[in-house]
Amino acid sequence: MSCFKEGYRNIFVTIIQRGMSIIYMLLAVSVVVALLFFVLFIVSVKDGQYDDTYTPSVRMLFDDEVVKTKEENNQINSK
């Protein structure tokens, strides 16, 4: 009977050891992914992705200005 219990204990120890190696692998992968996102964030900040934070929020509140062409300005001025 003790041999039976020892067999289960060996299986349990093997599962725990494999589980710990998977945890270490997942930890390493998550650190790599986090560093990748951090580097991409720094690159986007340096490229000016987050420079203007005010205008996009109020852009829809302003009416679009009508841009007159030079021909229209000349026609108005000649009258």
Contacts in CASP RR format, 6 or more apart in sequence:
PFRMAT RR
TARGET T0000
AUTHOR 0000-0000-0000
METHOD contacts of the structure
MODEL  1
MSCFKEGYRNIFVTIIQRGMSIIYMLLAVSVVVALLFFVLFIVSVKDGQY
DDTYTPSVRMLFDDEVVKTKEENNQINSK
44 50 0 8 1.000
68 76 0 8 1.000
END
